[in-house]
């Protein structure tokens, strides 16, 4: 990593640090996937990485949100940046709620933590 950072910094300047970090992350992800595959090689269930892919409805929502924000940036940002920001914030909330409601374990985790916080406030 350090050698790659040094070479890329000499070659392209400060952008080399960013490129070296991206390469470092890519290498780490590749090694992690290899270790996960080796660990679960004898497992009869599906491959564990299958759970990383979003469902079609969430994928469609993400692509629709990206398209809407790109159009908002092209047509609205120069006139009213606050409107573009508001659209982005609203879509962020919509996507976050969709993922939380779709993935039951996230919803249960959030609900348990909210109940714990409310219980602490009542005791005080």
MMTF fields as JSON, N, C-alpha, C and O atoms, coordinates in Angstrom:
{
  "mmtfVersion": "1.0.0",
  "mmtfProducer": "UNKNOWN",
  "numBonds": 495,
  "numAtoms": 496,
  "numGroups": 124,
  "numChains": 1,
  "numModels": 1,
  "chainsPerModel": [1],
  "groupsPerChain": [124],
  "chainIdList": ["A"],
  "bondAtomList": [4, 2, 8, 6, 12, 10, 16, 14, 20, 18, 24, 22, 28, 26, 32, 30, 36, 34, 40, 38, 44, 42, 48, 46, 52, 50, 56, 54, 60, 58, 64, 62, 68, 66, 72, 70, 76, 74, 80, 78, 84, 82, 88, 86, 92, 90, 96, 94, 100, 98, 104, 102, 108, 106, 112, 110, 116, 114, 120, 118, 124, 122, 128, 126, 132, 130, 136, 134, 140, 138, 144, 142, 148, 146, 152, 150, 156, 154, 160, 158, 164, 162, 168, 166, 172, 170, 176, 174, 180, 178, 184, 182, 188, 186, 192, 190, 196, 194, 200, 198, 204, 202, 208, 206, 212, 210, 216, 214, 220, 218, 224, 222, 228, 226, 232, 230, 236, 234, 240, 238, 244, 242, 248, 246, 252, 250, 256, 254, 260, 258, 264, 262, 268, 266, 272, 270, 276, 274, 280, 278, 284, 282, 288, 286, 292, 290, 296, 294, 300, 298, 304, 302, 308, 306, 312, 310, 316, 314, 320, 318, 324, 322, 328, 326, 332, 330, 336, 334, 340, 338, 344, 342, 348, 346, 352, 350, 356, 354, 360, 358, 364, 362, 368, 366, 372, 370, 376, 374, 380, 378, 384, 382, 388, 386, 392, 390, 396, 394, 400, 398, 404, 402, 408, 406, 412, 410, 416, 414, 420, 418, 424, 422, 428, 426, 432, 430, 436, 434, 440, 438, 444, 442, 448, 446, 452, 450, 456, 454, 460, 458, 464, 462, 468, 466, 472, 470, 476, 474, 480, 478, 484, 482, 488, 486, 492, 490],
  "bondOrderList": [1, 1, 1, 1, 1, 1, 1, 1, 1, 1, 1, 1, 1, 1, 1, 1, 1, 1, 1, 1, 1, 1, 1, 1, 1, 1, 1, 1, 1, 1, 1, 1, 1, 1, 1, 1, 1, 1, 1, 1, 1, 1, 1, 1, 1, 1, 1, 1, 1, 1, 1, 1, 1, 1, 1, 1, 1, 1, 1, 1, 1, 1, 1, 1, 1, 1, 1, 1, 1, 1, 1, 1, 1, 1, 1, 1, 1, 1, 1, 1, 1, 1, 1, 1, 1, 1, 1, 1, 1, 1, 1, 1, 1, 1, 1, 1, 1, 1, 1, 1, 1, 1, 1, 1, 1, 1, 1, 1, 1, 1, 1, 1, 1, 1, 1, 1, 1, 1, 1, 1, 1, 1, 1],
  "groupList": [{"groupName": "UNK", "atomNameList": ["N", "CA", "C", "O"], "elementList": ["N", "C", "C", "O"], "formalChargeList": [0, 0, 0, 0], "bondAtomList": [1, 0, 2, 1, 3, 2], "bondOrderList": [1, 1, 2], "singleLetterCode": "X", "chemCompType": "L-PEPTIDE LINKING"}],
  "groupTypeList": [0, 0, 0, 0, 0, 0, 0, 0, 0, 0, 0, 0, 0, 0, 0, 0, 0, 0, 0, 0, 0, 0, 0, 0, 0, 0, 0, 0, 0, 0, 0, 0, 0, 0, 0, 0, 0, 0, 0, 0, 0, 0, 0, 0, 0, 0, 0, 0, 0, 0, 0, 0, 0, 0, 0, 0, 0, 0, 0, 0, 0, 0, 0, 0, 0, 0, 0, 0, 0, 0, 0, 0, 0, 0, 0, 0, 0, 0, 0, 0, 0, 0, 0, 0, 0, 0, 0, 0, 0, 0, 0, 0, 0, 0, 0, 0, 0, 0, 0, 0, 0, 0, 0, 0, 0, 0, 0, 0, 0, 0, 0, 0, 0, 0, 0, 0, 0, 0, 0, 0, 0, 0, 0, 0],
  "groupIdList": [1, 2, 3, 4, 5, 6, 7, 8, 9, 10, 11, 12, 13, 14, 15, 16, 17, 18, 19, 20, 21, 22, 23, 24, 25, 26, 27, 28, 29, 30, 31, 32, 33, 34, 35, 36, 37, 38, 39, 40, 41, 42, 43, 44, 45, 46, 47, 48, 49, 50, 51, 52, 53, 54, 55, 56, 57, 58, 59, 60, 61, 62, 63, 64, 65, 66, 67, 68, 69, 70, 71, 72, 73, 74, 75, 76, 77, 78, 79, 80, 81, 82, 83, 84, 85, 86, 87, 88, 89, 90, 91, 92, 93, 94, 95, 96, 97, 98, 99, 100, 101, 102, 103, 104, 105, 106, 107, 108, 109, 110, 111, 112, 113, 114, 115, 116, 117, 118, 119, 120, 121, 122, 123, 124],
  "secStructList": [7, 2, 2, 2, 2, 2, 2, 2, 2, 2, 2, 2, 6, 6, 2, 2, 2, 2, 2, 2, 2, 2, 2, 2, 2, 2, 2, 2, 2, 2, 2, 2, 2, 2, 2, 2, 2, 2, 2, 6, 6, 6, 7, 1, 1, 7, 7, 4, 4, 4, 4, 4, 1, 7, 7, 2, 2, 2, 2, 2, 2, 2, 2, 2, 2, 2, 2, 2, 2, 2, 2, 2, 2, 2, 2, 6, 6, 6, 6, 7, 2, 2, 2, 2, 2, 2, 2, 2, 2, 2, 2, 2, 2, 2, 2, 2, 2, 2, 2, 2, 2, 2, 1, 2, 2, 2, 2, 2, 2, 2, 2, 2, 2, 2, 2, 2, 2, 2, 2, 2, 2, 2, 2, 7],
  "xCoordList": [0.832, 0.0, 0.878, 0.658, 1.861, 2.72, 3.496, 3.645, 3.988, 4.704, 3.794, 4.188, 2.576, 1.617, 1.258, 1.13, 1.098, 0.807, 1.948, 1.708, 3.178, 4.338, 4.417, 4.616, 4.258, 4.358, 3.239, 3.489, 2.005, 0.875, 0.928, 0.508, 1.435, 1.565, 2.595, 2.393, 3.681, 4.675, 4.105, 4.416, 3.269, 2.76, 1.642, 1.662, 0.677, -0.5, -0.768, -1.813, 0.122, -0.052, -0.993, -1.057, -1.724, -2.6, -3.68, -4.168, -4.045, -5.041, -4.499, -5.276, -3.192, -2.578, -2.916, -3.041, -3.065, -3.448, -4.851, -5.106, -5.748, -7.117, -7.127, -7.819, -6.373, -6.312, -5.703, -6.161, -4.685, -4.066, -5.044, -5.105, -5.809, -6.819, -7.898, -8.348, -8.317, -9.314, -8.774, -9.488, -7.517, -6.905, -6.807, -7.055, -6.448, -6.35, -7.7, -7.772, -8.752, -10.085, -10.497, -11.061, -10.212, -10.542, -9.834, -10.432, -8.557, -7.803, -8.376, -8.504, -8.719, -9.295, -10.631, -10.902, -11.461, -12.748, -12.522, -13.183, -11.599, -11.311, -10.835, -11.281, -9.941, -9.45, -10.575, -10.677, -11.425, -12.536, -13.515, -13.981, -13.826, -14.722, -14.107, -14.81, -12.808, -12.134, -12.2, -12.435, -11.994, -12.066, -13.485, -13.679, -14.477, -15.867, -16.198, -16.848, -15.766, -16.018, -15.345, -15.944, -14.122, -13.444, -14.139, -14.258, -14.596, -15.234, -16.54, -16.825, -17.336, -18.639, -18.637, -19.694, -17.481, -17.37, -18.16, -18.777, -18.145, -18.826, -20.271, -20.974, -20.722, -22.099, -23.035, -22.749, -24.138, -25.081, -26.068, -26.809, -26.073, -26.977, -26.431, -25.371, -27.172, -26.711, -25.409, -25.03, -24.748, -23.536, -23.888, -24.91, -23.064, -23.395, -23.45, -24.147, -22.735, -22.741, -24.063, -24.315, -24.911, -26.203, -27.036, -27.866, -26.823, -27.557, -27.131, -27.802, -26.034, -25.561, -26.287, -26.3, -26.884, -27.582, -28.932, -29.67, -29.272, -30.58, -31.703, -31.495, -32.882, -34.047, -34.38, -33.921, -35.181, -35.501, -36.235, -35.996, -37.132, -37.872, -36.967, -37.125, -36.025, -35.079, -34.126, -33.791, -33.695, -32.818, -33.527, -32.929, -34.802, -35.574, -35.725, -35.628, -35.961, -36.086, -34.776, -34.788, -33.654, -32.355, -32.071, -31.593, -32.364, -32.14, -33.075, -32.661, -34.322, -35.27, -34.836, -34.935, -34.355, -33.876, -32.661, -32.567, -31.735, -30.543, -30.931, -30.378, -31.873, -32.326, -32.997, -32.738, -33.858, -34.564, -33.581, -33.727, -32.584, -31.61, -30.707, -30.307, -30.393, -29.586, -30.371, -29.823, -31.64, -32.474, -32.65, -32.664, -32.785, -32.899, -31.624, -31.682, -30.485, -29.223, -29.106, -28.641, -29.528, -29.408, -30.363, -29.963, -31.636, -32.657, -32.975, -33.411, -32.775, -33.194, -32.048, -32.222, -30.89, -29.821, -29.387, -29.166, -29.265, -28.768, -29.786, -29.4, -31.078, -32.099, -32.258, -32.226, -32.429, -32.671, -31.961, -32.531, -30.74, -30.029, -30.77, -30.658, -31.524, -32.258, -33.327, -33.581, -33.951, -34.971, -34.309, -34.836, -33.175, -32.432, -32.046, -32.174, -31.577, -31.223, -32.448, -32.368, -33.575, -34.803, -35.264, -35.696, -35.17, -35.534, -34.607, -35.06, -33.317, -32.361, -32.641, -32.58, -32.947, -33.258, -34.523, -34.567, -35.555, -36.804, -36.586, -37.09, -35.845, -35.59, -34.712, -34.87, -33.789, -32.987, -33.865, -33.68, -34.818, -35.731, -36.586, -36.794, -37.079, -37.91, -37.12, -37.617, -35.902, -35.084, -34.737, -34.791, -34.384, -34.049, -35.24, -35.09, -36.421, -37.619, -37.937, -38.33, -37.776, -38.056, -37.125, -37.565, -35.844, -34.89, -35.179, -35.149, -35.457, -35.729, -36.996, -37.024, -38.031, -39.266, -39.141, -39.802, -38.306, -38.122, -37.295, -37.612, -36.251, -35.359, -35.831, -35.64, -36.432, -37.078, -36.092, -36.428, -34.876, -33.919, -33.497, -33.23, -33.431, -33.101, -34.243, -34.014, -35.481, -36.654, -36.712, -36.981, -36.462, -36.482, -35.371, -35.59, -34.189, -33.071, -33.41, -33.176, -33.964, -34.331, -35.42, -35.357, -36.41, -37.522, -37.04, -37.468, -36.157, -35.615, -34.826, -34.94, -34.036, -33.253, -34.139, -33.865, -35.194, -36.117, -36.829, -36.979, -37.267, -37.926, -36.978, -37.385, -35.711, -34.725, -34.509, -34.414, -34.431, -34.259, -35.467, -35.316, -36.655, -37.874, -37.952, -38.37, -37.547, -37.536, -36.571, -36.875, -35.42, -34.443, -34.984, -34.756, -35.695, -36.228, -37.321, -37.423, -38.134, -39.2, -38.635, -39.215, -37.496, -36.882, -36.27, -36.215, -35.806, -35.164, -36.171, -35.83],
  "yCoordList": [-1.194, 0.0, 1.26, 2.188, 1.267, 2.456, 2.682, 3.817, 1.595, 1.728, 2.232, 3.086, 1.703, 2.15, 3.618, 4.377, 4.015, 5.413, 6.315, 7.366, 5.909, 6.703, 6.848, 7.947, 5.717, 5.747, 6.591, 7.423, 6.378, 7.124, 8.606, 9.449, 8.93, 10.341, 11.033, 12.177, 10.357, 10.929, 11.072, 12.03, 10.112, 10.104, 11.126, 11.856, 11.188, 12.046, 13.03, 13.681, 13.158, 14.136, 13.64, 12.441, 14.557, 14.184, 13.166, 12.424, 13.131, 12.154, 10.738, 9.795, 10.581, 9.272, 8.658, 7.439, 9.497, 8.979, 8.392, 7.33, 9.072, 8.571, 7.27, 6.323, 7.213, 5.996, 4.836, 3.7, 5.111, 4.06, 3.55, 2.349, 4.458, 4.032, 3.185, 2.195, 3.567, 2.779, 1.386, 0.393, 1.316, 0.013, -0.811, -2.016, -0.173, -0.859, -1.44, -2.586, -0.669, -1.149, -2.303, -3.295, -2.168, -3.246, -4.546, -5.621, -4.447, -5.637, -6.254, -7.475, -5.417, -5.925, -6.622, -7.672, -6.04, -6.662, -8.002, -8.985, -8.058, -9.319, -10.402, -11.546, -10.056, -11.026, -11.48, -12.667, -10.552, -10.908, -11.858, -12.822, -11.592, -12.481, -13.869, -14.87, -13.941, -15.237, -16.0, -17.209, -15.308, -15.952, -16.421, -17.518, -15.601, -16.002, -17.235, -18.153, -17.276, -18.444, -19.692, -20.768, -19.579, -20.728, -21.195, -22.397, -20.251, -20.606, -21.354, -22.332, -20.898, -21.497, -22.451, -22.713, -22.971, -23.831, -25.126, -25.612, -25.681, -26.944, -26.771, -27.758, -25.545, -25.268, -25.636, -25.333, -26.28, -26.711, -25.619, -25.759, -24.56, -23.458, -22.646, -22.951, -21.608, -20.722, -20.036, -20.004, -19.499, -18.745, -17.531, -16.888, -17.206, -16.097, -14.736, -13.842, -14.556, -13.256, -12.97, -11.828, -13.967, -13.733, -12.737, -12.025, -12.683, -11.759, -10.311, -9.409, -10.074, -8.705, -8.0, -6.77, -8.757, -8.151, -7.609, -8.314, -6.392, -5.855, -6.522, -6.979, -6.569, -7.092, -6.168, -5.027, -6.677, -5.905, -4.608, -3.587, -4.636, -3.417, -2.34, -1.16, -2.731, -1.764, -1.266, -0.082, -2.167, -1.767, -0.776, 0.206, -1.037, -0.112, 1.239, 2.281, 1.23, 2.478, 3.261, 4.48, 2.578, 3.255, 3.856, 4.986, 3.1, 3.621, 4.788, 5.758, 4.709, 5.81, 7.055, 8.169, 6.86, 7.981, 8.635, 9.861, 7.817, 8.366, 9.157, 10.226, 8.636, 9.341, 10.658, 11.687, 10.624, 11.837, 12.898, 14.078, 12.481, 13.441, 13.984, 15.148, 13.145, 13.638, 14.679, 15.715, 14.412, 15.391, 16.661, 17.766, 16.498, 17.654, 18.493, 19.722, 17.831, 18.577, 19.331, 20.47, 18.694, 19.336, 20.517, 21.582, 20.34, 21.347, 22.295, 23.419, 21.885, 22.715, 23.337, 24.395, 22.704, 23.149, 24.583, 25.356, 24.944, 26.284, 27.368, 28.501, 27.044, 28.029, 28.14, 29.238, 26.989, 26.977, 25.769, 24.678, 25.941, 24.815, 24.235, 23.04, 25.061, 24.569, 23.567, 22.607, 23.772, 22.824, 21.491, 20.429, 21.547, 20.316, 19.598, 18.377, 20.343, 19.745, 19.118, 18.014, 19.815, 19.288, 18.003, 17.064, 17.967, 16.746, 15.604, 14.481, 15.89, 14.867, 14.369, 13.167, 15.283, 14.881, 14.041, 13.032, 14.447, 13.688, 12.285, 11.307, 12.186, 10.874, 10.019, 8.799, 10.636, 9.889, 9.267, 8.105, 10.036, 9.525, 8.392, 7.375, 8.563, 7.529, 6.236, 5.16, 6.327, 5.128, 4.474, 3.25, 5.277, 4.731, 4.0, 2.89, 4.611, 3.951, 2.675, 1.675, 2.693, 1.501, 0.352, -0.79, 0.652, -0.397, -0.913, -2.12, -0.013, -0.43, -1.28, -2.283, -0.901, -1.674, -2.985, -3.968, -3.005, -4.213, -5.251, -6.441, -4.804, -5.716, -5.806, -4.872, -6.903, -7.051, -6.933, -6.369, -7.459, -7.422, -5.992, -5.686, -5.111, -3.709, -3.047, -2.29, -3.331, -2.767, -3.199, -2.38, -4.474, -4.973, -4.321, -3.95, -4.177, -3.538, -2.105, -1.692, -1.339, 0.054, 0.113, 0.936, -0.752, -0.753, -1.076, -0.43, -2.064, -2.403, -1.246, -0.976, -0.567, 0.56, 1.74, 2.418, 1.999, 3.077, 2.742, 3.61, 1.505, 1.098, 1.228, 1.658, 0.86, 0.966, 2.428, 2.748, 3.326, 4.747, 5.328, 6.119, 4.945, 5.437, 4.922, 5.648, 3.657, 3.106, 3.82, 4.001, 4.234, 4.973, 6.358, 6.838, 7.001, 8.34, 8.288, 9.198, 7.236, 7.121, 6.881, 7.332, 6.168, 5.899, 7.152, 7.306, 8.054, 9.29, 10.245, 11.341],
  "zCoordList": [0.0, 0.0, 0.0, -0.778, 0.878, 0.961, -0.329, -0.782, -0.917, -2.183, -3.29, -4.084, -3.343, -4.352, -4.133, -5.094, -2.887, -2.577, -3.041, -3.634, -2.775, -3.16, -4.677, -5.194, -5.392, -6.857, -7.459, -8.33, -6.997, -7.563, -7.202, -7.995, -6.027, -5.658, -6.542, -6.95, -6.836, -7.745, -9.16, -9.868, -9.563, -10.934, -11.15, -12.141, -10.244, -10.474, -9.346, -9.345, -8.404, -7.336, -6.251, -5.982, -5.624, -4.515, -4.904, -4.052, -6.163, -6.611, -6.428, -6.284, -6.43, -6.228, -4.891, -4.777, -3.868, -2.544, -2.599, -2.032, -3.271, -3.407, -4.199, -3.824, -5.282, -6.093, -5.311, -5.432, -4.52, -3.706, -2.65, -2.386, -2.049, -1.079, -1.742, -1.167, -2.947, -3.668, -3.982, -3.844, -4.401, -4.674, -3.4, -3.42, -2.294, -1.01, -0.598, -0.156, -0.739, -0.384, -1.298, -0.838, -2.595, -3.525, -3.186, -3.249, -2.827, -2.445, -1.175, -1.078, -0.204, 1.043, 0.799, 1.382, -0.06, -0.376, -1.059, -0.722, -2.011, -2.695, -1.742, -1.83, -0.838, 0.144, 1.058, 1.369, 1.496, 2.374, 1.678, 2.287, 0.415, -0.324, -0.449, -0.309, -0.711, -0.787, 0.529, 0.533, 1.642, 2.958, 3.25, 3.772, 2.918, 3.136, 2.305, 2.805, 1.049, 0.202, 0.766, 0.744, 1.267, 1.859, 3.129, 3.369, 3.94, 5.201, 4.976, 5.667, 4.011, 3.776, 2.583, 2.01, 2.201, 1.035, 1.22, 0.273, 2.415, 2.659, 3.08, 3.296, 3.198, 3.606, 2.46, 1.302, 2.775, 1.751, 1.361, 0.389, 2.105, 1.806, 0.639, 0.092, 0.27, -0.801, -0.404, 0.767, -1.398, -1.121, -0.262, -0.502, 0.731, 1.637, 0.949, 1.428, -0.158, -0.831, -1.514, -1.899, -1.677, -2.309, -1.5, -2.064, -0.205, 0.647, 0.481, 0.984, -0.21, -0.412, -1.547, -1.604, -2.44, -3.573, -3.123, -2.435, -3.487, -3.096, -3.895, -5.019, -3.302, -4.013, -5.175, -5.233, -6.094, -7.293, -6.975, -7.621, -5.978, -5.666, -5.068, -5.381, -4.213, -3.646, -4.741, -4.784, -5.614, -6.712, -7.636, -8.077, -7.925, -8.751, -8.058, -8.706, -6.747, -5.997, -6.016, -6.184, -5.846, -5.88, -7.255, -7.357, -8.307, -9.664, -9.968, -10.601, -9.53, -9.737, -8.981, -9.494, -7.758, -6.951, -7.599, -7.66, -8.081, -8.74, -9.989, -10.246, -10.756, -11.964, -11.599, -12.223, -10.587, -10.165, -9.67, -9.99, -8.893, -8.384, -9.492, -9.459, -10.459, -11.58, -12.373, -12.75, -12.626, -13.326, -12.502, -13.046, -11.181, -10.299, -10.345, -10.334, -10.395, -10.466, -11.788, -11.824, -12.857, -14.173, -14.306, -14.775, -13.895, -14.182, -13.029, -13.279, -11.777, -10.642, -9.854, -9.249, -9.851, -8.964, -9.253, -8.32, -10.496, -10.82, -10.486, -10.196, -10.519, -10.166, -8.655, -8.098, -7.992, -6.546, -5.931, -5.895, -5.45, -4.829, -3.629, -3.355, -2.911, -1.736, -2.144, -1.417, -3.289, -3.761, -4.107, -3.775, -4.761, -5.076, -3.786, -3.694, -2.797, -1.508, -0.848, -0.309, -0.888, -0.296, -0.971, -0.303, -2.289, -3.01, -2.608, -2.385, -2.516, -2.094, -0.687, -0.431, 0.23, 1.61, 1.666, 2.37, 0.93, 0.901, 0.335, 0.888, -0.753, -1.348, -0.453, -0.42, 0.275, 1.243, 2.318, 2.682, 2.826, 3.849, 3.272, 3.934, 2.051, 1.431, 1.253, 1.586, 0.734, 0.523, 1.857, 1.981, 2.85, 4.159, 4.766, 5.276, 4.717, 5.241, 4.467, 5.068, 3.167, 2.364, 2.742, 2.87, 2.92, 3.281, 4.691, 4.926, 5.621, 6.999, 7.065, 7.779, 6.341, 6.366, 5.59, 5.926, 4.564, 3.757, 4.506, 4.481, 5.161, 5.88, 7.328, 8.108, 7.677, 8.978, 10.137, 11.179, 9.964, 11.069, 11.398, 12.56, 10.399, 10.659, 11.41, 12.354, 10.992, 11.654, 13.117, 13.995, 13.381, 14.767, 15.581, 16.734, 15.002, 15.692, 16.072, 17.207, 15.124, 15.385, 16.448, 17.361, 16.332, 17.287, 18.702, 19.659, 18.847, 20.168, 20.77, 21.966, 19.963, 20.48, 20.859, 21.849, 20.094, 20.442, 21.745, 22.605, 21.903, 23.159, 24.336, 25.416, 24.142, 25.22, 25.605, 26.79, 24.605, 24.892, 25.609, 26.539, 25.186, 25.833, 27.268, 28.17, 27.478, 28.829, 29.741, 30.921, 29.246, 30.041, 30.402, 31.512, 29.479, 29.754, 30.824, 31.647, 30.819, 31.828, 33.22, 34.207, 33.314, 34.607, 35.201, 36.421, 34.334, 34.824, 35.264, 35.708]
}
